[in-house]
Amino acid sequence: MDFSLQADPPGIGAFRKEVRGWLQENMRGSEGLRWSATWSTRENEEEYRFRRHLAGRLGRKGWLFPMFPAEYGGAGLTIHHQTVLETELAEYGLGLNHVFYTIARIVAPVILKWGSEEQKREFLPPMVRGEISVWQVLTEPQGGSDVANCQTRAIRDGDHYVVSGQKVMVGHHKPPDFLWTLVCTDPSRPRHENLGWLHIPANLPGITIQPMYMMMGLKNSVFFDGVRVPVKYLVGGENNGWRVANTHLELEHGGEGRVGVDPLIERVVEYCQKTKIAGGPLMEDERVRDTIADMMIELNTLRRFNQRNYWHRFTRDPHPYGGAQQRYFQRMMRLRNGERLQRIMGCDALVQDLAVHEVVDFEYAVRTGPGQLHGGGTLDTDRLIFARRLGLGRPTKEQAPETI
Ligand SMILES: Cc1cc2nc3c(=O)[nH]c(=O)nc-3n(C[C@H](O)[C@H](O)[C@H](O)COP(=O)(O)OP(=O)(O)OC[C@H]3O[C@@H](n4cnc5c(N)ncnc54)[C@H](O)[C@@H]3O)c2cc1C
């Protein structure tokens, strides 16, 4: 594994030039947009339209899922091409996973692994081309971290499942095309063997979506009231939902990896060089420099965890505890960074700056610290997975589920 990721391998330099030129052309018109981060309180119609349009254009080239086979809408390229796309998009504060509001980045690989050939041919191309938006619909009011304690029932009735139940804290501010959902298909079976995974068209009768306003932005409750879902939407087979869930959760919980760089630190340095206090730049204060050094060390450590997991994922050799380790470290680092920014900037760190991309907005970073401790499982979930994968408290080490 090459950690440097500085020089492109032979033949890839030309691709980088092509992508850079393409992005210069296709990001035109985005300069004045109010850019938002993944979980946001500042989404707006103009930005949303731009992102969807960009996703469509990237998708038509196969560049949203560059390594996916062409028959499912991908470009059939290599990890080096994907790395180029990720790093060039990062220059605009975006990642492939974040070009438009959808959880497709996780759903598509899970369908690739668990879907039947028929399902792959029907479900993947529109998703991979960036034409549809999918929400991840897992959390239930009584379940929370205990995802397997799923009470939303999907009982088979002929060629349909009849789905009834409630999910909470899901989605975002724009309506979805599909709901990617864990359901209980057989309440009489033991835990983990009683679940199914449904890819539910969001326009079916009996689905109600109700907004929930949260610190990190708009989420929703979804109510299923006797929704008749054709059986072709069951992914992974009868009562096999927990295994599908494991692939999904491993990707969500850090196993996906990442190569983009977090741009926050550059803005912090710039701010401290330009902002004067008592006649001199903030950067001349020894304590400020120490704090920035701590931030840099942790951001670089996180970058290495991300790169390592990215590499393990694409070599189909999931790191046993790498996902949970990365996620725990990231959450704790963001919490500490929120405190550090307030220490450096005082009240300035609490004022939104809509002129900058939200990923480098100090107020967002401060809010994200505590806000992200609770999304996609909690710190306790991270610790639990980490411990099990290390073999702590159990006779055998738990394996990482296979990802794709
Ligand atoms: C910003 C945000 C975005 C989200 N987006 C989505 C989404 O798109 N889709 C979706 O399905 N869900 C989403 N969620 C929900 C999220 O997955 C849940 O909040 C999370 O799984 C925790 O569940 P809970 O909130 O019910 O807390 P609980 O599980 O009730 O946890 C409460 C407390 O108990 C602790 N705890 C729980 N179990 C254990 C244990 N075994 N050992 C020790 N301590 C434990 C927890 O750490 C926590 O401190 C989102 C949440 C947030 C905050």
The ligand as an ORCA input file, in Angstrom:
! r2SCAN-3c Opt
* xyz 0 1
  C     -27.878     13.772     12.611
  C     -28.464     12.393     12.598
  C     -28.736     11.772     11.388
  C     -29.326     10.498     11.365
  N     -29.636      9.937     10.152
  C     -30.242      8.730     10.126
  C     -30.628      8.153      8.874
  O     -30.424      8.739      7.810
  N     -31.220      6.937      8.891
  C     -31.463      6.250     10.040
  O     -31.998      5.140      9.970
  N     -31.133      6.781     11.247
  C     -30.533      8.003     11.312
  N     -30.197      8.572     12.521
  C     -30.510      7.864     13.748
  C     -29.296      7.224     14.404
  O     -28.884      6.112     13.678
  C     -29.660      6.933     15.859
  O     -29.793      8.169     16.519
  C     -28.613      6.076     16.539
  O     -28.596      4.778     16.024
  C     -28.843      5.996     18.071
  O     -30.139      5.602     18.365
  P     -31.023      6.450     19.415
  O     -30.987      7.875     18.987
  O     -32.361      5.820     19.529
  O     -30.240      6.336     20.785
  P     -30.224      5.081     21.778
  O     -29.852      3.837     21.050
  O     -31.503      5.065     22.537
  O     -29.031      5.474     22.730
  C     -29.223      6.308     23.880
  C     -27.954      6.241     24.709
  O     -27.728      4.897     25.180
  C     -26.423      4.429     24.794
  N     -26.464      2.995     24.434
  C     -27.335      2.389     23.581
  N     -27.035      1.057     23.482
  C     -25.965      0.823     24.268
  C     -25.190     -0.354     24.584
  N     -25.470     -1.561     24.067
  N     -24.143     -0.214     25.416
  C     -23.847      0.987     25.987
  N     -24.556      2.123     25.741
  C     -25.596      2.054     24.882
  C     -26.094      5.269     23.571
  O     -24.714      5.387     23.360
  C     -26.714      6.627     23.913
  O     -25.852      7.348     24.731
  C     -29.608      9.828     12.569
  C     -29.294     10.446     13.783
  C     -28.742     11.709     13.809
  C     -28.404     12.328     15.133
*
